[in-house]
Amino acid sequence: MKVLRTPDDRFDGLPDFPFAAHYVTVPGGEGADLRIGYVDEGPRDAAPVLLMHGEPSWSYLYRKIIPRLSGEHRVLAPDLVGFGRSDKPADKEDYSYERHVAWMSAWLLALDLKDITLFCQDWGGLIGLRLVAAFPERFARVVVGNTGLPTGSGMSDGFKTWLDLSQSMPVFPAGMIVNMGTQRELSPEEIAAYDAPYPDETYKVAARIFPTFVPVMPEHASVAENKAAWTVLEAFDKPFLTAFSDKDPVTGGGEAVFQTRVPGAKGRKHVTIEGGGHFLQEDCPDQIADVINAFIKGER
């Protein structure tokens, strides 16, 4: 396995991102090790809040949410393998949905996180919810926003458009893609920050290939594994909240399946994040932080 590592100086001076880098090394497969980068802010003896990003973003997505949570909570925001400050296998054959679950499971166990509050969006949900299913005893509560856990039942028009686009564009402009998924216009400096992990196209293998791993059709890999995860979630009676935005063409309406199938979601004051696009963390960071804080306090 050939592994690329983004030079540290690519992350110098990013706007609103003063957080120190932390690293855990996990087995990557084929005898290789992979270094996973993550933000770790707030008191170490506090219960953790785990913020999981999707694609093609990285922990920079949570830069305005982390300070609003880290006064009371230990806040962790990992970069998925292939993204952010984490290592990036260079060949598309090195990646799969199941490998990503295994890599993040190893990271979670290495840090021995318990009593976790999870907030997950996009691929952060596809992977994060698999962590919940694998280690339900480690999670105290879950907030999902603009995500899903597909089991081969088809795709929305919005996702089909994104899938086709992601696989056909000759250059994959990560920062501009994030900008396309927000309601507000990102600044040139913010767009550049989303491009920072990728010195050139060879670093973008994960970002480009991720859409093909979403198990939206019956023949896709990971359909069986996601169905097994749903079996666990259908018995998960700990607090479970949906906080989808109102302006996401990709996951709109996706909150209903969680509200219906997860016992812990029953009777909750579920939230609609108003004015948020697909990357609702960029559009409504204060509202998201307030929802998480209120949920931890038992106010939802």
N, C-alpha and C positions, 0 to 999 in steps of 0.2 A: 504494500500500500504506500503510494507516494503521498506525503502530507505537506501541504503548504501552510505557512504561518505568517500572518500579516505583520509587517514590521510595527513595533510599538509606536514609532513616531507618527504613524498614520492617525493615531488617536489623540495626539496632543492638541490642546486648545479648542476642543469641540464645544460649541455653545451650550451652556447650561448642563454640562456633563463633567463635574469635578470629581467623580467617584473613583476611588482606587480600584485597580484591577486585582482580582483574586483568581486563583487557578486550582483545579483538581485534575489529575491525570487518571484516565480510565482506559481499560483495554479496548482497543479499536477493532480487533480482529486481524487475522493473518499475521499475528506476531507484532503488530504495531500498537503503539500507545497514542492516545489523543488527549490533548490538553483542552479542557473546557474552562472558558473564562466566565466570570460572573461578578455582579455587584453584590456587596454584602454590607449594608448600612444599618445603623441603629444598635440598640443594646443586645449583646450576644446572649444574654440570659432571658430575653423575651421570646414569646412564641413567634415562629417565623411566618411571614407573609411571602408567598412565592408568586412572582409575576413572570408569566411565560409569554414570550413573543411568538409571532408567526413569521410569514415569509412575504417579502424579502427584507424584513426589518431585523433589528437586534435590540439589545437592552437599552439602547438610546431612546427607544420608543417610550420608556417609562421615566425619563429624566425629570419630568415635572410632577410625577406621582410619588416617586420615592421619597422626596423630602417631606411630603405631607403625611407620610406613614411612619417614617423612621424615628420620629420623636418618641413613640410608644412601642413600636414593634421592630423586630429584626426583619429587615426587608432584603430579600434575595431576588436578583433578576439575572438568570443565566443566559448565556448566548448558546443557542443550539449549535451542534457541530456543523461547520460549514458557514457560520454566520458570526458577525461581530468579532470579538477577540478570541474566539475559539478556533482550534485547528480546522483545516479545510482539506479533506481528502481530494485529490486532484482528478480522480476518475469517477465517472457516473456509476460504474458498477460497484463502487465502494459504498454506495448509499442505498438504503431501503427504509421504508416506514419502520419495520421491525428493528433494524439496527439503531435508528434514532431512539426508539423506546428503550432499547437495551442500554445505549450510551447514557441517556438521562436517568435511567434507573440506577446505574452505577454511580452517577454523580450524587443522586439523592441519598443513596446508602453510604457513600463515602463521608458525607456531611452528617449522617445520622439524624436527619431532620424529622421532627415529630410535632404533633399538635399544629399542623400546617393549615393556614388559610391560603387557598389557591385562587388567583385570578388569572384567567387564560383567555386568549383571543386567537383566532385564525389557527395556524398549526400549533400554537401554544395549547389549544384545546385538544386537537387530535392526539398530541403527545401527552399533555398534562392529564387528560381524563383517563388515558391508559395507565398513567402512574397511580391515579386514584384507584382504578380497578385492581392494579397489582398490589397496592399497599394501602388498602382502605383504613387500616388501623393507624396510619401515620397522618391522616388528614382529619382536621376538625370541622372544616366547612369549605364550600366551593362557590365561587362566583364565575359564571361563564358569560362571555360577551362576544357576539359575532363569530361563532364557531360552531362546530358540530362533531359528530362521531359517526360518519357514514358507514353503511353496511350494504352497499351495492344496489341501492334502490333508485338510482338515477341522479341527475344533476340539474341545477337551475340554469336558465339561459345565461345569467350573469357569470356563473362559474365556467360554463362552456366557452364563453367569449374570452375569459381570462386564460383558460387552458390553451386555446388555440393561439392566442397572442403570445403567451410565454414561450411556446415552443417554436415560434416562427420568426421572432425578431432577431436580427443578426447581432445586435448589441443589446445587452440586458441592463437597462438604466435603473438600478435599484432605487436611487433617490427619487427619480421622477415617477417611478411606479408607486412608491409610498405617497407622493404628492397627488397622484391621480386618485388615490383612495381616501382622501381627506376632503372635508368641506371647506376648510380654510386653505389659503395658499401658503405653503411652506416658504421660508426665506431661502435664498441661495445657499446660505451657510448651513441651514438644516438639511437641505437636500444633499449637500456635500458630505455631511456627517453620515448620512445613510450610505453614501458611496465609499466612505473611508475604509471599510474592511476589505475592499476589493481593488488592489493596485491595477489589475487588468482582468480580462475575461476569464483567465484560467482559474481565478479564485471564486468564480460564480457558479460552479457546477451545482452545488446544493440549491442555490437560489433559483436556478433555472429548472432543475428537474423536479423540485418539490410538487408542483401541481399534478404531475403524472402519477404521484403516489397516492393521491386521495382516492380511496376505494369507493367510487361512485357507481361502478357497474359490477354485476355479479361475478364476472371473470377476473376482477382485479385481486391482486394479492392483499392480504390483511383483512378481507371481509370476514373470515372466520374468527380472527383474533378480535376484531371490533365487536362482533356479535357476542363473543364470550365476555368482553368488557361490559357490554350492556347488561348482561345477566347480573354482574356485580352491582352496577349502578342501579338496577331495578330493585335492589335490596338495600341501597345506601340511604339510611334514614337520618343522617346528620344534616345540618342546615345546608341548603343548596339554593342558590339565588341566580336568576337570569338578569342580565343587564345588557341587553342588545340595544344597538342604536337604531334610530328611526330612518336613516338614510343610507343603508347598506344594500346595494343591489345583489350582492353575492349571498348573504346569509339571512336576508329579510324573512321573518316568520319562523326562523329556526329555533326560537326559544320555546315554541309550543311543545316540541317533543320532549324537552327536559322537564317542563312543567307537568306534563302528563305522565311520564314514565318513571321519574325519580321520586321516591317517597319523601325525601327531605325537602323537595320543592313544594310540596302541598301546603297550602295555607300561607305562603309567604307573600310579602309585599314586594312583588317583582317590579323591576325598574325598566323604564324605557329611557335611554340616554338621548335626549332631544338635541338635534343639531349635529349629531355625530355621523361621520361616514364610516367606511370599513375600518379604518384605523382610528377608532373612537378615542384612543389615548391621546392622539394629537389634537383632536377637536375639543374634547371635554375632560381634561385631566383632573380638574378640581372636583367635578361631579363624581368621577370614578373613585377618587380617593375618599370622598365623603361617604359614598355607598359602602366601600370596604370597611371604613372605620365604624359606621353605624351597624353594619352586619356583625362585626366582631363583638360589638357591645350588646348585641341581641335586640337591636331596634328594628329589625326587618325579619 
